[in-house]
Amino acid sequence: MYKNKAADGENNLCGQKVREIRKQLPEKTSQRKLADMLQLEGLDLDKNAVQRIESGKRFVTDIELKVLAKVLGVSYQELLDR
């Protein structure tokens, strides 16, 4: 039977990478600031949603993945690689 979770039990593949890249951005970027940046791109996520994505507790849609990659300045593949 197919399961909608990663091998480690998380609900997404990109959360850990989102956190790593966010923390490496030149200007200090909090989860709240990342949520604000995403909202400026038309993706309505708040700080709590970013926190749940980074912790692997929230699923990420392809639309969200596209905007996350754009805002973080990386490719989709980079977000999906562990």
QUIHU-V133826 format. One record per pair of residues at least 24 apart in sequence whose ideal C-beta (glycine too) atoms are under 10 Angstrom apart, sorted by the first residue. I is the first residue (numbers start at 1). J is the second residue. If there is no record, write none. Layout:
i & j
I & J
I & J
This chain:
i & j
4 & 59
5 & 56
5 & 59
6 & 56
6 & 82
7 & 82
8 & 56
8 & 82
9 & 56
10 & 55
10 & 56
10 & 57
10 & 58
10 & 59
11 & 52
11 & 53
11 & 55
11 & 56
11 & 57
11 & 58
11 & 59
11 & 60
12 & 52
12 & 53
12 & 54
12 & 55
12 & 56
12 & 57
12 & 58
12 & 59
12 & 60
12 & 61
12 & 64
12 & 65
12 & 79
12 & 80
13 & 56
13 & 60
13 & 65
13 & 79
13 & 80
13 & 81
13 & 82
14 & 53
14 & 54
14 & 56
14 & 60
14 & 64
14 & 65
14 & 68
14 & 69
14 & 72
14 & 76
14 & 78
14 & 79
14 & 80
14 & 81
14 & 82
15 & 50
15 & 51
15 & 52
15 & 53
15 & 54
15 & 55
15 & 56
15 & 57
15 & 58
15 & 60
15 & 68
15 & 79
16 & 53
16 & 54
16 & 55
16 & 56
16 & 79
16 & 82
17 & 54
17 & 68
17 & 72
17 & 74
17 & 78
17 & 79
17 & 80
17 & 81
17 & 82
18 & 50
18 & 53
18 & 54
18 & 60
18 & 65
18 & 68
18 & 69
18 & 71
18 & 72
18 & 74
18 & 79
19 & 50
19 & 51
19 & 53
19 & 54
19 & 55
19 & 56
20 & 54
20 & 72
20 & 79
21 & 68
21 & 69
21 & 71
21 & 72
21 & 73
21 & 74
21 & 78
21 & 79
22 & 50
22 & 54
22 & 68
22 & 71
22 & 72
23 & 54
24 & 72
25 & 71
25 & 72
25 & 73
29 & 71
29 & 72
34 & 68
34 & 71
34 & 72
36 & 71
37 & 67
37 & 68
37 & 70
37 & 71
37 & 72
38 & 64
38 & 67
38 & 68
38 & 70
38 & 71
38 & 72
39 & 67
39 & 71
40 & 67
40 & 71
41 & 66
41 & 67
41 & 68
41 & 70
41 & 71
42 & 67
43 & 67
43 & 68
43 & 70
43 & 71
